[in-house]
Amino acid sequence: MLSEILGEASRSGVTVRSFTRSPTTAPVPEVRAVNLALSLEGPFPETYAYLRRLEGLSRFSSLSGLNLSVQGQDVNPILSTSLTLTLYMLAKDLEATQAQEGGTR
């Protein structure tokens, strides 16, 4: 799942400056939730395209803590964006995803 999120950033034309992943609680016992805190940079059209791509992810997710700040006075300035994306998946799917990503947390 992480590779899909990073791939969408690349396809959209935004640069991922940093990301952190941390587990969180989910309202249903069989479901696991994972928070991804992302820091991005890119012009508004590319940032908007990326946010639209996140909406179309194959997993249920929620976006929170979206912060945008303008860097410069250009006609199409770079935006520094930070956000938290919470992904919800079945516990068995999360275990399979972690195994594919080398078991890192």
Summary of the structure (lengths in Angstrom):
residues: 105
radius of gyration: 14.7
end to end distance: 12.8
largest distance: 48.9
contacts: 274
relative contact order: 0.23
helix: 31%
strand: 46%
